[in-house]
Amino acid sequence: GPAQAPSTGPAGKALGKVIVLECRGGSDKGPDGHRRDTVPICEALHAKGWAAEPMFYSDAEYSTVYAACAAAD
């Protein structure tokens, strides 16, 4: 998936990290549970040397999501 794709800049490491947030459910999701544009967004960021991780937001996981976003660029 997009979180595991290698993403490195010119120095061999990621230029930074982006979290792509989404909510579970809804009619805009594909069979993998993600919005249809989430994986292409992550792949485009990987191609530019950025790490990109899709995360599902929920109130129950607020602290985990908040920490991931706070650590991202």
Chimera marker file (.cmm) of the C-alpha trace (Angstrom):
<marker_set name="trace">
<marker id="1" x="0.000" y="0.000" z="0.000" r="1" g="1" b="0" radius="0.5"/>
<marker id="2" x="0.977" y="3.642" z="-0.149" r="1" g="1" b="0" radius="0.5"/>
<marker id="3" x="2.462" y="3.725" z="3.346" r="1" g="1" b="0" radius="0.5"/>
<marker id="4" x="5.082" y="1.106" z="2.450" r="1" g="1" b="0" radius="0.5"/>
<marker id="5" x="6.206" y="2.602" z="-0.872" r="1" g="1" b="0" radius="0.5"/>
<marker id="6" x="9.803" y="3.823" z="-0.861" r="1" g="1" b="0" radius="0.5"/>
<marker id="7" x="10.054" y="7.583" z="-0.869" r="1" g="1" b="0" radius="0.5"/>
<marker id="8" x="13.421" y="9.252" z="-0.951" r="1" g="1" b="0" radius="0.5"/>
<marker id="9" x="14.748" y="12.587" z="-1.993" r="1" g="1" b="0" radius="0.5"/>
<marker id="10" x="18.146" y="13.353" z="-3.513" r="1" g="1" b="0" radius="0.5"/>
<marker id="11" x="19.991" y="12.515" z="-0.281" r="1" g="1" b="0" radius="0.5"/>
<marker id="12" x="18.383" y="9.066" z="-0.060" r="1" g="1" b="0" radius="0.5"/>
<marker id="13" x="15.814" y="9.968" z="2.593" r="1" g="1" b="0" radius="0.5"/>
<marker id="14" x="12.286" y="11.301" z="2.483" r="1" g="1" b="0" radius="0.5"/>
<marker id="15" x="11.941" y="15.054" z="2.110" r="1" g="1" b="0" radius="0.5"/>
<marker id="16" x="9.223" y="14.972" z="4.740" r="1" g="1" b="0" radius="0.5"/>
<marker id="17" x="6.036" y="13.167" z="5.715" r="1" g="1" b="0" radius="0.5"/>
<marker id="18" x="2.423" y="13.885" z="4.830" r="1" g="1" b="0" radius="0.5"/>
<marker id="19" x="-0.624" y="12.300" z="6.476" r="1" g="1" b="0" radius="0.5"/>
<marker id="20" x="-3.646" y="11.900" z="4.182" r="1" g="1" b="0" radius="0.5"/>
<marker id="21" x="-6.700" y="11.836" z="6.459" r="1" g="1" b="0" radius="0.5"/>
<marker id="22" x="-9.988" y="10.202" z="5.593" r="1" g="1" b="0" radius="0.5"/>
<marker id="23" x="-13.049" y="8.817" z="7.355" r="1" g="1" b="0" radius="0.5"/>
<marker id="24" x="-14.274" y="5.258" z="7.064" r="1" g="1" b="0" radius="0.5"/>
<marker id="25" x="-17.438" y="4.435" z="5.150" r="1" g="1" b="0" radius="0.5"/>
<marker id="26" x="-19.409" y="6.371" z="2.602" r="1" g="1" b="0" radius="0.5"/>
<marker id="27" x="-20.163" y="5.962" z="-1.069" r="1" g="1" b="0" radius="0.5"/>
<marker id="28" x="-16.913" y="7.628" z="-2.176" r="1" g="1" b="0" radius="0.5"/>
<marker id="29" x="-14.726" y="4.660" z="-1.143" r="1" g="1" b="0" radius="0.5"/>
<marker id="30" x="-13.220" y="1.924" z="-3.292" r="1" g="1" b="0" radius="0.5"/>
<marker id="31" x="-12.977" y="-1.773" z="-2.430" r="1" g="1" b="0" radius="0.5"/>
<marker id="32" x="-9.873" y="-1.110" z="-0.270" r="1" g="1" b="0" radius="0.5"/>
<marker id="33" x="-11.852" y="1.285" z="1.953" r="1" g="1" b="0" radius="0.5"/>
<marker id="34" x="-9.968" y="4.389" z="0.759" r="1" g="1" b="0" radius="0.5"/>
<marker id="35" x="-11.297" y="7.253" z="-1.311" r="1" g="1" b="0" radius="0.5"/>
<marker id="36" x="-10.472" y="6.605" z="-4.936" r="1" g="1" b="0" radius="0.5"/>
<marker id="37" x="-7.951" y="9.477" z="-4.991" r="1" g="1" b="0" radius="0.5"/>
<marker id="38" x="-6.074" y="8.609" z="-1.783" r="1" g="1" b="0" radius="0.5"/>
<marker id="39" x="-3.659" y="6.053" z="-3.258" r="1" g="1" b="0" radius="0.5"/>
<marker id="40" x="-2.859" y="8.211" z="-6.334" r="1" g="1" b="0" radius="0.5"/>
<marker id="41" x="-2.215" y="11.194" z="-4.025" r="1" g="1" b="0" radius="0.5"/>
<marker id="42" x="0.184" y="9.108" z="-1.897" r="1" g="1" b="0" radius="0.5"/>
<marker id="43" x="1.906" y="7.675" z="-4.977" r="1" g="1" b="0" radius="0.5"/>
<marker id="44" x="2.388" y="11.173" z="-6.444" r="1" g="1" b="0" radius="0.5"/>
<marker id="45" x="3.939" y="12.361" z="-3.180" r="1" g="1" b="0" radius="0.5"/>
<marker id="46" x="6.216" y="9.291" z="-3.114" r="1" g="1" b="0" radius="0.5"/>
<marker id="47" x="7.330" y="10.081" z="-6.666" r="1" g="1" b="0" radius="0.5"/>
<marker id="48" x="8.353" y="13.563" z="-5.483" r="1" g="1" b="0" radius="0.5"/>
<marker id="49" x="10.408" y="12.154" z="-2.603" r="1" g="1" b="0" radius="0.5"/>
<marker id="50" x="7.893" y="12.532" z="0.237" r="1" g="1" b="0" radius="0.5"/>
<marker id="51" x="6.614" y="9.879" z="2.612" r="1" g="1" b="0" radius="0.5"/>
<marker id="52" x="2.821" y="9.738" z="2.591" r="1" g="1" b="0" radius="0.5"/>
<marker id="53" x="0.581" y="7.719" z="4.877" r="1" g="1" b="0" radius="0.5"/>
<marker id="54" x="-3.179" y="7.438" z="4.648" r="1" g="1" b="0" radius="0.5"/>
<marker id="55" x="-4.916" y="7.353" z="8.035" r="1" g="1" b="0" radius="0.5"/>
<marker id="56" x="-8.533" y="6.887" z="8.947" r="1" g="1" b="0" radius="0.5"/>
<marker id="57" x="-9.783" y="9.436" z="11.470" r="1" g="1" b="0" radius="0.5"/>
<marker id="58" x="-12.194" y="8.498" z="14.228" r="1" g="1" b="0" radius="0.5"/>
<marker id="59" x="-12.979" y="10.141" z="17.534" r="1" g="1" b="0" radius="0.5"/>
<marker id="60" x="-11.883" y="6.935" z="19.262" r="1" g="1" b="0" radius="0.5"/>
<marker id="61" x="-8.405" y="7.211" z="17.708" r="1" g="1" b="0" radius="0.5"/>
<marker id="62" x="-8.061" y="10.970" z="18.050" r="1" g="1" b="0" radius="0.5"/>
<marker id="63" x="-4.847" y="10.801" z="20.100" r="1" g="1" b="0" radius="0.5"/>
<marker id="64" x="-3.123" y="8.455" z="17.647" r="1" g="1" b="0" radius="0.5"/>
<marker id="65" x="-4.147" y="10.530" z="14.627" r="1" g="1" b="0" radius="0.5"/>
<marker id="66" x="-3.205" y="13.775" z="16.368" r="1" g="1" b="0" radius="0.5"/>
<marker id="67" x="0.257" y="12.443" z="17.226" r="1" g="1" b="0" radius="0.5"/>
<marker id="68" x="0.839" y="11.264" z="13.644" r="1" g="1" b="0" radius="0.5"/>
<marker id="69" x="-0.225" y="14.644" z="12.250" r="1" g="1" b="0" radius="0.5"/>
<marker id="70" x="1.878" y="16.535" z="14.782" r="1" g="1" b="0" radius="0.5"/>
<marker id="71" x="4.948" y="14.520" z="13.759" r="1" g="1" b="0" radius="0.5"/>
<marker id="72" x="4.345" y="15.049" z="10.035" r="1" g="1" b="0" radius="0.5"/>
<marker id="73" x="5.668" y="17.917" z="7.972" r="1" g="1" b="0" radius="0.5"/>
<link id1="1" id2="2" r="1" g="1" b="0" radius="0.2"/>
<link id1="2" id2="3" r="1" g="1" b="0" radius="0.2"/>
<link id1="3" id2="4" r="1" g="1" b="0" radius="0.2"/>
<link id1="4" id2="5" r="1" g="1" b="0" radius="0.2"/>
<link id1="5" id2="6" r="1" g="1" b="0" radius="0.2"/>
<link id1="6" id2="7" r="1" g="1" b="0" radius="0.2"/>
<link id1="7" id2="8" r="1" g="1" b="0" radius="0.2"/>
<link id1="8" id2="9" r="1" g="1" b="0" radius="0.2"/>
<link id1="9" id2="10" r="1" g="1" b="0" radius="0.2"/>
<link id1="10" id2="11" r="1" g="1" b="0" radius="0.2"/>
<link id1="11" id2="12" r="1" g="1" b="0" radius="0.2"/>
<link id1="12" id2="13" r="1" g="1" b="0" radius="0.2"/>
<link id1="13" id2="14" r="1" g="1" b="0" radius="0.2"/>
<link id1="14" id2="15" r="1" g="1" b="0" radius="0.2"/>
<link id1="15" id2="16" r="1" g="1" b="0" radius="0.2"/>
<link id1="16" id2="17" r="1" g="1" b="0" radius="0.2"/>
<link id1="17" id2="18" r="1" g="1" b="0" radius="0.2"/>
<link id1="18" id2="19" r="1" g="1" b="0" radius="0.2"/>
<link id1="19" id2="20" r="1" g="1" b="0" radius="0.2"/>
<link id1="20" id2="21" r="1" g="1" b="0" radius="0.2"/>
<link id1="21" id2="22" r="1" g="1" b="0" radius="0.2"/>
<link id1="22" id2="23" r="1" g="1" b="0" radius="0.2"/>
<link id1="23" id2="24" r="1" g="1" b="0" radius="0.2"/>
<link id1="24" id2="25" r="1" g="1" b="0" radius="0.2"/>
<link id1="25" id2="26" r="1" g="1" b="0" radius="0.2"/>
<link id1="26" id2="27" r="1" g="1" b="0" radius="0.2"/>
<link id1="27" id2="28" r="1" g="1" b="0" radius="0.2"/>
<link id1="28" id2="29" r="1" g="1" b="0" radius="0.2"/>
<link id1="29" id2="30" r="1" g="1" b="0" radius="0.2"/>
<link id1="30" id2="31" r="1" g="1" b="0" radius="0.2"/>
<link id1="31" id2="32" r="1" g="1" b="0" radius="0.2"/>
<link id1="32" id2="33" r="1" g="1" b="0" radius="0.2"/>
<link id1="33" id2="34" r="1" g="1" b="0" radius="0.2"/>
<link id1="34" id2="35" r="1" g="1" b="0" radius="0.2"/>
<link id1="35" id2="36" r="1" g="1" b="0" radius="0.2"/>
<link id1="36" id2="37" r="1" g="1" b="0" radius="0.2"/>
<link id1="37" id2="38" r="1" g="1" b="0" radius="0.2"/>
<link id1="38" id2="39" r="1" g="1" b="0" radius="0.2"/>
<link id1="39" id2="40" r="1" g="1" b="0" radius="0.2"/>
<link id1="40" id2="41" r="1" g="1" b="0" radius="0.2"/>
<link id1="41" id2="42" r="1" g="1" b="0" radius="0.2"/>
<link id1="42" id2="43" r="1" g="1" b="0" radius="0.2"/>
<link id1="43" id2="44" r="1" g="1" b="0" radius="0.2"/>
<link id1="44" id2="45" r="1" g="1" b="0" radius="0.2"/>
<link id1="45" id2="46" r="1" g="1" b="0" radius="0.2"/>
<link id1="46" id2="47" r="1" g="1" b="0" radius="0.2"/>
<link id1="47" id2="48" r="1" g="1" b="0" radius="0.2"/>
<link id1="48" id2="49" r="1" g="1" b="0" radius="0.2"/>
<link id1="49" id2="50" r="1" g="1" b="0" radius="0.2"/>
<link id1="50" id2="51" r="1" g="1" b="0" radius="0.2"/>
<link id1="51" id2="52" r="1" g="1" b="0" radius="0.2"/>
<link id1="52" id2="53" r="1" g="1" b="0" radius="0.2"/>
<link id1="53" id2="54" r="1" g="1" b="0" radius="0.2"/>
<link id1="54" id2="55" r="1" g="1" b="0" radius="0.2"/>
<link id1="55" id2="56" r="1" g="1" b="0" radius="0.2"/>
<link id1="56" id2="57" r="1" g="1" b="0" radius="0.2"/>
<link id1="57" id2="58" r="1" g="1" b="0" radius="0.2"/>
<link id1="58" id2="59" r="1" g="1" b="0" radius="0.2"/>
<link id1="59" id2="60" r="1" g="1" b="0" radius="0.2"/>
<link id1="60" id2="61" r="1" g="1" b="0" radius="0.2"/>
<link id1="61" id2="62" r="1" g="1" b="0" radius="0.2"/>
<link id1="62" id2="63" r="1" g="1" b="0" radius="0.2"/>
<link id1="63" id2="64" r="1" g="1" b="0" radius="0.2"/>
<link id1="64" id2="65" r="1" g="1" b="0" radius="0.2"/>
<link id1="65" id2="66" r="1" g="1" b="0" radius="0.2"/>
<link id1="66" id2="67" r="1" g="1" b="0" radius="0.2"/>
<link id1="67" id2="68" r="1" g="1" b="0" radius="0.2"/>
<link id1="68" id2="69" r="1" g="1" b="0" radius="0.2"/>
<link id1="69" id2="70" r="1" g="1" b="0" radius="0.2"/>
<link id1="70" id2="71" r="1" g="1" b="0" radius="0.2"/>
<link id1="71" id2="72" r="1" g="1" b="0" radius="0.2"/>
<link id1="72" id2="73" r="1" g="1" b="0" radius="0.2"/>
</marker_set>
